[in-house]
Amino acid sequence: MVDLHARRSLRTVCSEVLVLLVSAFIHSIAFPGLVSANGVGFIAFFSLIPVFLVIRTTTWKLVPFYGFFYGFVFYLFFNYWLKTFHPLAILIVPIIKGGEMLMLFPVLKAAQKLFKKYGYLVEALVYVAYSYLSQDWFAGYPYGTLGSAIYRYLPLIQSSEIFGIWGVNMLMVLPQTFLAFHGYEKLKDRSISFKTTVRTHRLSVIAYLVLFVANLIFGIVSITFWNGQQPEKSWRVATIQHSADTWKGGYATYKNNFNILRRMSLEALGSDPDIILWSETAFVPSVAWHENYPSDPATSALVEEFVAFGKSLPIPLLTGNPEGVIDDPSLPPLLSDGSWNRKDYNTVIFFEDGKIKNTYRKQHLVPFTEHFPYEKQLPLLYNILLANDYNWWEKGHEPVVFETEEGVKFSTPICFEDVFGYLNAGFVASGADVIVNMTNDGWSKAVSAEVQHLALAVFRSIENRRTTVRGTNSGMTCVIDVTGKIVDPMEPFKVGWHIYDVPVFTSEAHGFTFYTRYVDWFAFLTIYLSIFLLAGSSLYRLYLFFSRRK
């Protein structure tokens, strides 16, 4: 027998750090990234095995440091494109994710220690619970969620309509915790074979294989079923992709982008669409502000031109446009110090029948870049962010459902709002029959960044069995059908327009999925089970300890 928990030599520590470094890189390859713009999904079925093995073999003192190191390095590889957004972003995200894993790794080790023979089962629960909790706080960031690596393996992810992406995470991580357990046992005793480990844990192995096969069969049957369903409507959408940085250049840029968007929209009208779709903040000057508080004559005139165009169209126009409103109603728009008494929302506006019919304000803001609520608690960080040109948006609170005169009901998650399951389920539960995502990922200058976003959006269509239309600045503009199939994506970073005939499946005809009705229930189950098992086992061990001392 080998003692794997003896004092770590420098060579051993260096070996473990190297394993984590290589594992972080290999794991990043599973996702769209540096090596492949679409990712190599099957790698995610085994890329975490060395990580779980290192957690088992290392000491308690080292495990939190390893957690931070692994999280930091993985997100450096995975989100390399954040450097294009801002130099701070490529540091902030890895530091946050490293901090999360600094806490995760000791909990995983506790699961291994407390449950020994069956610790791998609790480890899998803890990992899935972490996957949810890591996106369910102010800096929540779902990119890198394990299941999203296999967004193209459609038969394996159809069960998301029941479990959400969390069930897929469980199916992928459980064999890896088990194989890491076997590796640990093998390191302790070379005579232990894999066959012996399987025989000892045959009930767990059989149960997993049954679940995996059942998941696969369910996926095949679901795809066949939905491919055979006729939608209640077909909605002809013209997506306009102008592939430009809408925020740089001031008035000249706003004018030029508007001219491109207008020209392509008029071209698309020749294909008889039902609606024209622009992207997030496609038109930057705030209609709401300039109509009420005209200041710069040229910009105000451009706003009037834009509004006149939207009202003149024979079909609806949907576009992103910041909404500026008075911040303090007791003060005038222009303050004595020369600043504006103004706050802004990241907003979608809906033109139809010669008027602005409705608006939607973004509810889930991007942490640090769009929203930072800790000015008083963390003033130093707040001032650093302000000094680096970060500006805050206000938060919306209503899951708005738009409805066209033809009766198509849809909601418009803005930017990365379509990566959050709860938000999109809320739109659908409120009556949306189509999810229309409006995104500007063009700043990343990386196709892989856009596909990482798209990979998560795939799950929203499956979870709710609603078609998603993505109207983006520069990619990935496409349709995602109710089976998660990506339909006819436009070439990224290229100016153009495209017509999509979008199948509309209504709640009246097809009802709501289990996931839509019970959002993230499986994630909550893993959280409660993890807490119950870890706390219960800890208390039981304490009880035994004090009982022996009596």
Residue pairs with C-beta under 8 A, 6 or more apart in sequence:
1 188
1 189
2 187
2 188
2 189
4 56
4 57
4 184
4 187
4 188
5 57
5 59
8 16
8 58
8 59
8 62
13 62
16 54
16 57
16 58
16 62
16 66
17 66
17 69
19 50
19 53
19 54
20 50
20 51
20 54
20 66
20 69
20 70
20 73
21 69
21 73
22 50
23 47
23 48
23 50
23 51
23 70
24 70
24 73
24 74
24 77
25 73
25 77
26 43
26 47
27 43
27 44
27 47
27 48
27 51
27 74
28 34
28 74
28 77
28 78
29 35
29 36
29 39
29 40
29 43
29 47
30 39
30 40
30 41
30 42
30 43
30 44
30 47
30 149
31 39
31 44
31 78
31 144
31 148
31 149
31 452
31 455
32 38
32 39
32 447
32 448
32 449
32 451
32 452
32 455
33 39
33 77
33 78
33 80
33 448
33 452
34 77
34 80
34 448
36 448
37 447
37 448
37 451
38 152
38 451
39 149
39 151
39 451
39 455
41 149
41 150
41 151
41 152
41 153
42 150
43 149
44 146
44 149
44 150
44 172
45 172
45 175
45 176
46 176
46 179
48 146
48 173
48 176
49 176
49 179
49 180
49 183
50 180
51 70
51 180
52 108
52 120
52 123
52 176
52 177
52 180
52 181
53 180
53 183
53 184
54 66
55 63
55 66
55 105
55 108
55 109
55 112
55 180
56 109
56 112
56 180
56 181
56 183
56 184
57 184
57 187
58 66
60 106
60 109
63 105
63 106
63 109
64 102
64 103
64 105
64 106
65 102
66 105
67 98
67 101
67 102
67 103
67 104
67 105
67 106
68 98
68 99
68 101
68 102
69 98
70 98
70 101
70 105
71 94
71 97
71 98
71 99
71 100
71 101
71 102
71 104
72 94
72 95
72 97
72 98
73 94
74 94
74 97
74 144
75 93
75 94
75 97
75 98
75 144
76 90
76 94
78 143
78 144
78 452
79 90
79 93
79 94
79 143
79 144
79 449
80 90
80 446
81 444
81 445
81 446
81 448
81 449
82 89
82 90
82 93
82 444
83 89
83 90
84 443
84 444
84 445
84 446
85 369
85 443
85 444
86 369
86 388
86 389
86 390
88 368
88 384
88 385
88 388
89 368
89 369
92 368
93 141
96 139
96 141
97 134
97 141
97 144
100 130
100 134
104 126
104 127
104 130
107 126
107 130
107 530
107 534
108 123
108 126
108 127
110 534
110 538
111 119
111 122
111 123
111 125
111 126
111 530
111 533
111 534
112 119
112 120
112 123
112 181
113 119
114 122
114 533
114 534
114 537
114 538
114 541
115 121
115 122
115 533
115 537
118 201
118 204
119 181
120 174
120 177
120 178
120 180
120 181
121 174
121 177
121 204
122 530
122 533
122 534
123 177
124 170
124 173
124 174
124 177
125 170
125 526
125 529
125 530
125 533
126 526
126 530
126 534
127 169
127 173
127 177
128 166
128 169
128 170
128 173
128 522
128 523
128 526
129 523
129 526
129 527
129 529
129 530
131 145
131 146
131 166
131 169
131 523
132 166
132 520
132 523
132 524
132 526
132 527
133 527
134 140
134 141
134 142
135 141
135 142
135 145
135 420
138 367
138 371
138 373
138 374
139 367
139 368
140 367
140 420
141 367
142 148
142 419
142 420
142 456
143 419
143 452
143 453
143 456
145 165
145 169
145 456
146 168
146 169
146 172
146 173
147 157
147 160
147 165
147 166
147 168
147 169
147 172
147 459
148 165
148 452
148 455
148 456
148 458
148 459
149 455
150 156
150 157
150 168
150 172
151 157
151 454
151 455
151 456
151 458
151 459
151 484
152 486
154 219
154 223
154 483
154 484
154 485
155 216
155 219
155 220
155 223
156 168
156 171
156 215
156 216
156 219
157 165
157 168
157 219
157 458
157 459
157 462
157 484
158 218
158 219
158 222
158 223
158 462
158 483
158 484
159 167
159 168
159 215
159 218
159 219
160 167
160 168
160 459
160 462
160 463
160 484
160 515
161 222
161 462
161 463
161 464
161 465
161 513
161 514
161 515
162 513
162 514
162 515
162 522
163 170
163 515
163 522
164 421
164 459
164 463
164 515
164 519
164 520
164 522
164 523
165 421
165 456
165 459
165 463
166 520
166 522
166 523
166 526
167 215
167 522
170 522
170 526
171 211
171 212
171 215
174 208
175 208
178 201
178 204
178 205
178 208
181 197
182 192
182 194
182 197
185 192
185 197
186 192
198 205
222 483
223 483
226 465
226 481
226 482
226 483
227 483
229 482
229 505
229 510
231 467
231 503
231 504
231 505
232 433
232 504
232 505
232 506
232 508
232 509
233 406
233 407
233 408
233 503
233 504
233 506
234 501
234 502
234 503
234 504
235 274
235 275
235 406
235 408
235 434
235 501
235 502
235 504
236 271
236 272
236 273
236 274
236 275
236 499
236 500
236 501
236 502
237 273
237 274
237 275
237 277
237 469
237 471
237 499
237 500
237 502
238 265
238 268
238 269
238 271
238 273
238 275
238 276
238 277
238 497
238 498
238 499
239 277
239 469
239 470
239 471
239 472
239 477
239 490
239 497
239 498
239 499
239 500
240 261
240 264
240 265
240 268
240 276
240 277
240 278
240 279
240 282
240 471
240 497
241 279
241 471
241 472
241 473
241 474
241 475
241 477
241 490
241 494
241 495
241 496
241 497
241 498
242 257
242 260
242 261
242 264
242 278
242 279
242 282
242 473
242 495
243 442
243 473
243 474
243 493
243 494
243 495
244 253
244 256
244 257
244 260
244 442
244 473
244 474
244 495
245 253
245 442
245 443
246 253
246 254
246 257
246 281
246 282
246 283
246 284
246 440
246 473
247 253
247 281
247 284
249 256
251 296
251 298
251 299
251 302
253 284
254 283
254 284
254 285
254 299
254 302
255 302
257 282
257 283
257 284
258 283
258 302
258 305
258 306
260 495
261 278
261 282
261 283
261 319
262 309
264 495
264 496
264 497
265 276
265 278
265 313
265 317
265 497
267 497
268 276
268 497
268 499
269 276
269 313
269 314
269 315
271 499
273 315
273 499
274 315
274 316
274 404
274 406
274 408
275 315
275 316
275 317
275 318
275 404
276 313
276 315
276 316
276 317
276 318
277 318
277 319
277 436
277 438
277 469
277 471
278 317
278 318
278 319
278 320
278 438
278 471
279 319
279 320
279 438
279 439
279 440
279 471
279 472
279 473
280 320
280 346
280 414
280 415
280 438
280 439
280 440
280 472
280 473
281 320
281 321
281 322
281 346
281 440
282 319
282 320
282 321
282 440
282 473
283 306
283 319
283 320
283 321
284 321
284 322
285 299
285 302
285 303
285 306
286 303
286 321
286 322
286 323
286 324
286 344
287 303
287 306
287 307
287 321
287 323
287 349
287 356
288 323
288 324
288 325
288 347
289 323
289 324
289 325
289 342
290 299
290 300
290 303
290 324
291 303
291 307
293 333
294 300
295 334
295 340
307 356
310 317
310 319
310 349
310 351
310 356
311 351
311 354
311 355
312 354
313 351
316 350
316 351
316 352
316 353
316 357
316 404
317 350
317 351
317 352
318 348
318 349
318 350
318 351
318 402
318 412
318 436
318 438
318 471
319 348
319 349
319 351
319 438
320 346
320 347
320 348
320 349
320 414
320 438
320 440
321 347
321 348
321 349
322 344
322 345
322 346
322 347
323 344
323 345
323 347
323 349
323 359
323 361
324 342
324 343
324 344
325 342
325 343
325 344
325 345
326 333
326 341
326 342
326 343
327 341
327 342
327 343
328 341
331 341
332 341
333 340
333 341
333 342
334 340
334 341
335 341
343 394
344 393
344 394
345 361
345 362
345 393
345 394
345 396
346 361
346 362
346 365
346 370
346 393
346 414
346 415
347 359
347 360
347 361
347 362
347 396
348 359
348 360
348 412
348 414
348 438
349 356
349 358
349 359
350 356
350 357
350 358
350 359
350 360
350 402
351 357
352 404
352 405
353 405
357 402
358 400
358 402
359 400
360 396
360 398
360 400
360 402
360 411
360 412
360 414
361 394
361 395
361 396
361 397
361 398
361 400
362 370
362 393
362 395
362 396
362 414
362 415
362 417
363 395
363 396
363 397
363 398
363 399
363 417
363 423
364 416
364 417
364 420
364 423
365 371
365 393
365 395
366 415
366 416
368 385
368 390
369 390
370 392
370 393
371 392
371 393
371 395
372 381
372 382
372 385
372 390
372 392
374 381
374 382
375 382
399 411
399 423
399 426
399 427
399 430
400 411
400 412
401 409
401 410
401 411
401 427
401 430
401 431
401 432
402 409
402 410
402 411
402 412
403 409
403 410
404 410
408 433
408 434
408 504
409 431
409 432
409 433
409 434
409 506
410 432
410 433
410 434
410 435
410 436
411 424
411 427
411 428
411 430
411 432
411 434
411 435
411 436
412 436
412 437
412 438
413 420
413 423
413 424
413 427
413 435
413 436
413 437
413 438
414 437
414 438
414 439
415 438
415 439
415 440
416 439
416 453
417 423
417 424
417 437
418 424
418 435
418 437
418 439
418 453
418 456
418 457
418 460
418 468
418 470
419 453
419 456
419 457
421 459
421 460
421 463
421 515
421 519
421 520
422 519
422 520
424 435
424 460
424 463
424 464
425 463
425 464
425 515
425 516
425 519
426 519
427 435
428 435
428 464
428 466
428 507
428 512
428 516
429 512
429 516
429 517
431 507
432 466
433 466
433 504
433 505
433 506
433 507
434 466
434 467
434 468
434 469
434 502
434 504
435 460
435 461
435 464
435 466
435 467
435 468
435 469
436 468
436 469
436 471
437 457
437 468
437 469
437 470
437 471
437 472
438 471
438 472
439 453
439 470
439 471
439 472
439 473
440 472
440 473
440 474
441 449
441 450
441 453
441 472
441 473
441 474
441 475
441 476
442 472
442 473
442 474
442 475
442 493
444 450
445 493
447 475
447 492
447 493
450 472
450 474
450 475
450 476
450 492
451 476
453 476
454 470
454 476
454 478
454 480
454 486
457 468
457 470
457 480
458 480
458 484
458 486
459 484
460 466
460 468
460 480
461 467
461 468
461 480
461 481
461 482
461 483
461 484
462 482
462 483
462 484
463 513
463 515
463 516
464 512
464 513
464 515
464 516
465 482
465 505
465 510
465 513
466 482
466 505
467 479
467 480
467 481
467 482
467 502
467 503
467 504
467 505
468 479
468 480
469 479
469 500
469 502
470 476
470 477
470 478
470 479
470 480
471 477
474 492
474 493
474 494
475 489
475 490
475 491
475 492
475 493
476 486
476 489
476 490
476 492
477 489
477 490
477 498
478 486
478 487
478 488
478 489
478 490
478 500
479 486
479 487
479 488
479 500
479 502
480 486
480 487
481 487
481 503
482 503
482 505
487 500
488 498
488 500
490 496
490 498
515 521
